[in-house]
């Protein structure tokens, strides 16, 4: 998405000097206030927030736990997702809690160990 945005626009961005753009790079630049990176984070928040609003309409969760590598972005990710989730969801399901997974990329290992113990 970053490469496409940068190639299709002339918006000034510190991302233009980066050779291998990763999600971490985009989030780091967004935290530093880069307008293009902030736009990309908002786009991700829109997609994920809309998808989670569809999930919530079916299963009515109390909390969403976001994990994996992208979760290391922290609050900037959570805020973008929460904002778009609340825009797309019915009033009865607004205000759900969003948290970052605490086990990070080790969650699978912990789950496997738990299965072996059971």
KOLVO-396537 format. One record per residue (C-alpha): residue in one letter; x negated, y, z. Coordinates in nm, 2 decimals, padded with zeros to 4 digits. Each point is the difference from the previous one (the first is absolute). Layout:
N
LUMGU   aa     east    north       up
LUMGU    A        X        Y        Z
...
% end
This chain:
118
LUMGU   aa     east    north       up
LUMGU    X    00.00    00.00    00.00
LUMGU    X   -00.28    00.24    00.08
LUMGU    X   -00.18   -00.06   -00.33
LUMGU    X    00.32    00.06   -00.19
LUMGU    X    00.09    00.31    00.19
LUMGU    X   -00.35    00.15   -00.05
LUMGU    X   -00.01   -00.09   -00.37
LUMGU    X    00.35    00.14   -00.07
LUMGU    X   -00.04    00.33    00.18
LUMGU    X   -00.25    00.27    00.06
LUMGU    X    00.07    00.05    00.37
LUMGU    X   -00.32    00.07    00.19
LUMGU    X   -00.10   -00.28    00.22
LUMGU    X   -00.30   -00.13    00.19
LUMGU    X    00.10   -00.34   -00.13
LUMGU    X   -00.13    00.09   -00.34
LUMGU    X   -00.36   -00.05    00.11
LUMGU    X    00.07   -00.35    00.14
LUMGU    X   -00.10   -00.29   -00.23
LUMGU    X    00.18   -00.29    00.17
LUMGU    X    00.32    00.13    00.15
LUMGU    X    00.15   -00.22    00.26
LUMGU    X    00.31    00.03    00.23
LUMGU    X   -00.24    00.09    00.28
LUMGU    X   -00.16    00.28   -00.21
LUMGU    X    00.34    00.14   -00.08
LUMGU    X    00.11    00.00    00.37
LUMGU    X   -00.33    00.16    00.11
LUMGU    X    00.04    00.28   -00.26
LUMGU    X    00.36    00.05    00.10
LUMGU    X   -00.10    00.03    00.36
LUMGU    X   -00.24    00.27   -00.11
LUMGU    X    00.28    00.19   -00.17
LUMGU    X   -00.06   -00.09   -00.37
LUMGU    X    00.32    00.08   -00.18
LUMGU    X   -00.02   -00.28   -00.26
LUMGU    X   -00.07   -00.25    00.28
LUMGU    X    00.29    00.13    00.20
LUMGU    X    00.22   -00.04   -00.30
LUMGU    X   -00.11   -00.36   -00.04
LUMGU    X    00.07   -00.08    00.37
LUMGU    X    00.34    00.16   -00.04
LUMGU    X    00.07   -00.23   -00.30
LUMGU    X   -00.10   -00.31    00.19
LUMGU    X    00.22    00.12    00.29
LUMGU    X    00.29    00.04   -00.24
LUMGU    X   -00.04   -00.35   -00.14
LUMGU    X   -00.05   -00.17    00.33
LUMGU    X    00.26    00.20    00.18
LUMGU    X    00.26   -00.08   -00.26
LUMGU    X   -00.09   -00.37    00.00
LUMGU    X    00.02   -00.01    00.38
LUMGU    X    00.34    00.18    00.00
LUMGU    X    00.13   -00.29   -00.23
LUMGU    X   -00.14   -00.25    00.24
LUMGU    X    00.15    00.18    00.30
LUMGU    X    00.34    00.00   -00.17
LUMGU    X   -00.01   -00.38   -00.01
LUMGU    X   -00.17   -00.10    00.33
LUMGU    X    00.03    00.30    00.23
LUMGU    X   -00.34   -00.02    00.16
LUMGU    X   -00.08    00.19    00.32
LUMGU    X   -00.36    00.07   -00.11
LUMGU    X   -00.21   -00.02   -00.31
LUMGU    X   -00.36   -00.12    00.05
LUMGU    X   -00.24    00.10   -00.28
LUMGU    X   -00.32   -00.20   -00.03
LUMGU    X   -00.27   -00.08   -00.24
LUMGU    X   -00.28    00.21   -00.12
LUMGU    X    00.22    00.30   -00.09
LUMGU    X    00.11    00.02    00.36
LUMGU    X   -00.34    00.13    00.10
LUMGU    X    00.11    00.33   -00.15
LUMGU    X    00.19    00.06    00.32
LUMGU    X    00.26    00.27    00.07
LUMGU    X   -00.02    00.16   -00.34
LUMGU    X    00.14   -00.32   -00.15
LUMGU    X    00.26   -00.05    00.27
LUMGU    X    00.13    00.36   -00.03
LUMGU    X    00.03   -00.02   -00.38
LUMGU    X    00.19   -00.33    00.03
LUMGU    X    00.22    00.12    00.28
LUMGU    X    00.10    00.32   -00.18
LUMGU    X    00.11   -00.18   -00.32
LUMGU    X    00.16   -00.29    00.19
LUMGU    X    00.22    00.25    00.19
LUMGU    X    00.09    00.17   -00.33
LUMGU    X    00.12   -00.32   -00.16
LUMGU    X    00.17   -00.18    00.29
LUMGU    X    00.36    00.03    00.13
LUMGU    X    00.04    00.20    00.32
LUMGU    X    00.07   -00.31    00.21
LUMGU    X   -00.35   -00.13   -00.08
LUMGU    X   -00.20    00.32    00.03
LUMGU    X   -00.27    00.04    00.26
LUMGU    X   -00.14   -00.35   -00.01
LUMGU    X   -00.35   -00.03    00.15
LUMGU    X   -00.30   -00.04   -00.22
LUMGU    X   -00.32   -00.14    00.15
LUMGU    X   -00.34   -00.11   -00.12
LUMGU    X   -00.10   -00.36    00.05
LUMGU    X   -00.26   -00.03    00.27
LUMGU    X   -00.16   -00.32   -00.12
LUMGU    X   -00.09    00.14   -00.34
LUMGU    X   -00.14   -00.25   -00.25
LUMGU    X   -00.05   -00.26    00.28
LUMGU    X    00.38   -00.06    00.03
LUMGU    X   -00.02   -00.31   -00.21
LUMGU    X   -00.27   -00.15    00.21
LUMGU    X    00.19    00.07    00.32
LUMGU    X    00.32   -00.15   -00.15
LUMGU    X   -00.19   -00.31   -00.11
LUMGU    X   -00.15   -00.05    00.34
LUMGU    X    00.35    00.05    00.16
LUMGU    X    00.14   -00.27   -00.23
LUMGU    X   -00.27   -00.24    00.10
LUMGU    X    00.07    00.06    00.37
LUMGU    X    00.38   -00.06   -00.04
% end
